[in-house]
Amino acid sequence: MMLGSFGLGKWFGFRVRIDVSWFIVFALVTWTFAVWELPVKLPGMEARFYLFLGVIGALLLFLSVLLHELAHSVVARSRGIAVHGITLFIFGGVAEMSMEARTPADEFALTVAGPLASLTLAALFGLLSRAGWSLGIDAVGALAGTLAFLNLVLAVFNMIPAFPLDGGRVLHAAIWRISGDQSLAMRWATFVGRAFGWLLIGFGLALIFASFLSLSLQGARLSGIWMILLGWFLNSAAAAAARFERLRSRLEGVSAGRALRGAQIAVPETMSVQELARSLLLTSDVGGFPVERRGRIVGAVTPADVAEIRPEQRRETPVLEAMLPIEEVAGVDESASLAEVTADLRARGADRVFVTREGEILGVLTLRDVSRWIERTRELGLESAEVLDDG
């Protein structure tokens, strides 16, 4: 449920972004604090004071979720797993890792770091709450107490063994450790994740139905809607993870160079987008082309770049203006694992990479090329073992 995002700079070396969907939960949390939680604990205050505390509480909850994801990211980085950034959205946050954990121990360590951070925050907010009440600073006591409870809920809920929750990843690590089969572990973890998602959807529907039958349960209607949304998200995320695992297992052991398509030639930066489309993209099966300036590669251009140029402007638009500059295109050796290259592209939100041999650019590899390569192996009826580089 990503709707677009904006950056918050770097925290501990990690790029942090907020998806605009996060503002929905920010407004909801502020409203919950200001209308329901704080008036009960701090009766007799002005509405604007409750609203002020509600905003502070929502921001501190945002900081708690961010620290939860930072804990995952710091441990991942210490285990040699690159993390491109963190994005916060309506249902929490996600650390964008370039690859999966290499061992069950690595996955367990980086996974439990998040809930442990939330438990630590729950304890700290709990101590702050006690100090606030004892010193007569009731606003601090009430707000910190609520945040302690929410961080405890965040830690406990995340440890439910349903992928992609942290508990589901712990389950994945445990099955992987016992069976030695990462694919089997992912199948079980995502199965439980989807089942839990359907359970939440069913419970949410039951709450909504019950709210129409009993006046005393009308307040549960909103909770039912949120359970349905959360269940849908968990179900979708688990299904996506299962599809990606099938993709990863098919690409495991295959090099990036194997997926390069057609003759990889460089096009001059002065070529018009229209000429590129008519003379090369229309007749070639290549997913992208390097762009050169006086014999030096300066970028990469793909059909997707051409599609962004309006048809009436393509004759006058040079490839230079449509390409992605070389500074924004990563490079990998032709022997790099295609599974890891694909995971890295998805984590960075990128769609292309230069494939090199001893520093020389061989061509442009796109996610579209990878998809076509997989489709071709299926058309030919080739099993995974038949397309391995050593097969």
NORQUI-V948789 format. One record per backbone hydrogen bond with DSSP energy under -1.0 kcal/mol. NH is the residue of the N-H (numbers start at 0). CO is the residue of the C=O. E is the energy in kcal/mol with one decimal. If there is no record, write none. Layout:
# NORQUI-V948789
nh = [NH/NH]
co = [CO/CO]
e = [E/E]
This chain:
# NORQUI-V948789
nh = [5/7/10/13/15/16/17/18/19/21/22/23/25/26/27/28/29/30/31/32/33/34/35/36/37/40/41/49/50/51/52/53/54/55/56/57/58/59/60/61/62/63/64/65/66/67/68/69/70/71/72/73/74/75/76/77/78/79/80/83/85/86/87/88/91/93/95/96/97/106/107/108/109/110/111/113/115/116/117/118/119/120/121/122/123/124/125/126/127/128/129/130/131/132/133/134/136/137/140/141/142/143/144/145/146/147/148/149/150/151/152/153/154/155/156/157/159/161/162/164/166/168/169/170/171/172/173/174/175/176/177/178/179/184/185/186/187/188/189/190/191/192/193/194/195/196/197/198/199/200/201/202/203/204/205/206/207/208/209/210/213/216/217/219/220/223/224/225/226/227/228/229/230/231/232/233/234/235/236/237/238/239/240/241/242/243/244/245/246/247/248/249/250/251/253/255/256/258/264/266/268/270/272/273/275/276/277/278/279/280/281/283/288/290/291/292/295/297/298/299/300/305/306/308/312/318/319/320/321/322/323/325/327/328/331/333/335/337/340/341/342/343/344/345/346/347/349/352/353/354/355/356/359/361/362/364/366/369/370/371/372/373/374/375/376/377/378/379/380/381/385/386/388/390]
co = [17/15/13/10/8/85/5/87/3/18/19/20/21/22/23/24/25/26/27/28/29/30/31/31/32/36/37/45/46/47/48/49/50/51/52/53/54/55/56/57/58/59/60/61/62/63/64/65/66/67/68/69/70/71/72/73/74/76/75/95/14/93/16/91/88/86/84/94/81/102/103/104/105/106/107/110/111/112/113/114/115/116/117/118/119/120/121/122/123/124/125/126/127/128/129/130/131/135/136/137/138/139/140/141/142/143/144/145/146/147/148/149/150/151/152/153/156/159/188/161/157/164/165/166/167/168/169/170/171/172/173/174/175/180/181/182/183/184/185/186/187/188/189/190/191/192/193/194/195/196/197/198/199/200/201/202/203/204/205/206/209/213/214/216/217/219/220/221/222/223/224/225/226/227/228/229/230/231/232/233/234/235/236/237/238/239/240/241/242/243/244/245/246/247/250/335/333/255/262/289/291/267/316/313/271/272/273/274/275/275/276/279/300/298/266/295/292/290/290/323/288/301/302/305/309/270/268/317/318/318/299/297/324/325/353/355/332/253/336/337/338/339/340/341/342/343/344/364/329/362/331/359/356/354/354/352/350/365/366/367/368/369/370/371/372/373/374/375/377/376/382/383/252/387]
e = [-1.7/-3.3/-2.7/-2.2/-2.6/-3.0/-2.7/-3.5/-2.9/-2.2/-1.3/-1.3/-2.3/-2.3/-2.1/-2.9/-2.4/-2.4/-2.5/-2.6/-2.8/-2.6/-1.5/-2.7/-2.5/-1.5/-3.4/-1.8/-2.3/-2.2/-2.5/-2.4/-2.2/-2.1/-2.8/-2.4/-2.4/-2.3/-2.1/-2.3/-2.3/-2.0/-2.3/-2.3/-2.5/-2.0/-2.1/-2.6/-2.1/-1.5/-2.3/-3.0/-1.9/-2.4/-2.7/-2.0/-1.1/-1.7/-2.5/-2.8/-3.0/-2.4/-2.4/-2.5/-2.0/-2.0/-3.2/-1.2/-3.0/-2.1/-2.7/-2.4/-2.5/-1.8/-2.5/-1.1/-2.2/-1.9/-2.1/-2.5/-2.3/-2.3/-2.4/-2.2/-2.4/-3.0/-2.0/-2.3/-2.3/-2.4/-2.2/-2.2/-2.6/-2.5/-2.3/-2.0/-2.3/-1.3/-2.1/-2.9/-2.4/-2.6/-1.7/-1.9/-2.1/-2.2/-2.0/-2.4/-2.3/-1.8/-2.5/-2.6/-2.2/-2.6/-3.2/-1.8/-1.7/-3.2/-1.3/-2.3/-3.7/-1.7/-2.1/-2.4/-2.2/-2.4/-2.5/-2.6/-2.5/-2.4/-2.3/-3.1/-2.3/-2.0/-2.2/-2.3/-2.1/-2.5/-2.7/-1.8/-2.4/-2.1/-2.6/-2.3/-2.6/-2.1/-2.5/-2.1/-2.4/-2.2/-2.6/-2.6/-2.7/-2.4/-2.2/-2.2/-2.2/-2.6/-2.6/-2.1/-1.7/-1.3/-1.4/-1.7/-1.5/-2.3/-2.0/-2.3/-2.2/-2.0/-2.3/-2.8/-2.8/-2.6/-2.4/-2.8/-2.5/-2.6/-2.9/-2.5/-2.1/-2.5/-2.3/-2.1/-2.1/-2.5/-2.2/-1.8/-2.0/-3.1/-2.7/-1.4/-1.7/-1.4/-2.2/-2.3/-2.5/-1.3/-1.1/-2.6/-2.0/-1.4/-2.9/-1.6/-2.3/-2.4/-2.5/-3.0/-1.8/-2.4/-2.0/-2.3/-2.7/-2.7/-2.6/-2.9/-1.4/-3.3/-1.1/-2.0/-2.5/-1.5/-2.3/-1.7/-2.2/-3.0/-2.0/-1.5/-1.3/-2.3/-2.9/-2.2/-1.9/-1.4/-2.8/-2.5/-2.2/-3.4/-2.4/-2.3/-2.0/-2.4/-2.2/-2.2/-2.3/-2.0/-2.5/-2.1/-3.1/-2.5/-2.9/-2.5/-1.9/-3.4/-1.2/-3.1/-1.6/-1.8/-2.4/-2.4/-2.5/-2.4/-2.4/-2.5/-2.0/-1.8/-2.4/-2.1/-1.1/-2.7/-1.1/-1.3/-1.4/-1.7]
